[in-house]
C-alpha cells in the first residue's frame, strides 16, 4: 500500500517538504507550523500497488482556531520502530521519528 493526501480537490496532492510529511508506515499526514494556506479539506488516498486500485477516505477539514489557544504539552518523541529492522546489504532503510511539544 502507498498513502497520499489530496488538498481540497483532485488533482491537488499534498507535496512533502520541510513542513509536510506523509508516513508510508501509518498513512498519517503531519504538518508542522500550520499556516493560513494550510486551511482546507484533506482526503487520504490509499493505493494498492499490486492492483493499482485506489480508495479515498472522507474529507477531513483543517481549520485555524480563532482564540489563539494552542495547548501546551510536554515534549515527546514518538517512534513506532520494531525491536529489530532486518534489511539487505546495500538497501535503503527509512525510520520515522517525530518530536512533538511546545
C-alpha positions in Angstrom: 0.0 0.0 0.0 1.0 3.6 -0.6 -0.5 6.7 1.0 -1.1 10.2 -0.3 -3.3 13.1 0.6 -5.4 15.4 -1.6 -5.7 19.0 -0.6 -9.2 20.4 -1.2 -9.9 18.6 -4.5 -8.3 16.3 -7.0 -5.7 16.5 -8.5 -4.1 18.8 -5.9 -1.9 16.4 -3.8 -0.1 17.4 -0.7 3.6 17.7 -1.6 6.1 16.7 1.1 8.5 19.5 2.1 10.1 20.7 5.3 6.7 21.2 6.9 4.6 18.4 5.4 5.2 14.6 5.7 3.1 11.6 4.8 4.0 8.5 6.7 4.1 5.4 4.5 4.0 3.3 7.6 0.7 4.7 9.1 -0.7 6.8 6.3 -0.7 9.8 8.7 -0.2 13.3 7.4 2.0 15.6 9.6 2.0 19.4 9.2 4.4 21.5 11.2 3.8 25.2 11.9 0.3 25.3 10.4 -0.3 28.4 8.2 -3.4 30.0 6.9 -2.6 28.5 3.4 -3.0 25.0 5.0 -6.7 25.6 5.8 -8.9 23.4 3.7 -10.1 19.8 3.3 -7.7 16.8 3.3 -8.6 13.4 1.8 -6.5 10.3 2.3 -5.8 8.2 -0.8 -4.7 4.6 -0.3 -3.3 2.8 -3.4 -2.8 -1.0 -3.7 0.4 -1.1 -5.7 -0.3 -4.7 -6.9 -3.7 -4.0 -8.4 -3.2 -0.2 -8.8 -6.7 0.3 -7.2 -7.3 3.4 -5.1 -9.6 4.1 -2.1 -10.4 7.6 -0.9 -11.3 8.4 2.7 -13.7 11.1 3.7 -12.6 14.7 3.6 -11.1 16.0 6.9 -11.3 19.8 7.4 -8.4 21.7 8.9 -9.4 24.9 10.5 -7.5 27.5 12.5 -8.6 28.3 16.0 -9.6 32.0 16.5 -8.9 32.0 20.2 -5.1 31.7 19.8 -5.0 28.8 22.3 -2.6 26.1 21.1 -2.5 24.0 24.2 0.8 23.1 25.8 2.1 19.6 26.5 5.4 18.0 27.5 8.0 17.4 24.7 7.7 13.9 23.5 9.5 11.8 20.9 7.1 9.4 19.1 8.6 6.3 17.5 7.0 3.1 16.3 10.1 1.1 15.5 10.0 -2.7 15.7 12.7 -4.1 18.0 14.8 -5.1 15.0 14.7 -3.9 11.5 16.1 -6.5 9.1 17.4 -5.2 5.8 19.5 -6.4 2.9 23.0 -5.1 2.4 23.0 -2.1 0.1 19.3 -1.3 0.5 17.9 1.9 1.9 16.1 1.9 5.3 13.8 4.7 6.4 13.0 5.1 10.1 10.2 7.6 11.0 10.6 9.6 14.2 8.6 12.6 15.3 9.3 15.2 18.0 6.2 16.9 19.5 5.6 19.5 22.1 5.6 23.2 22.8 
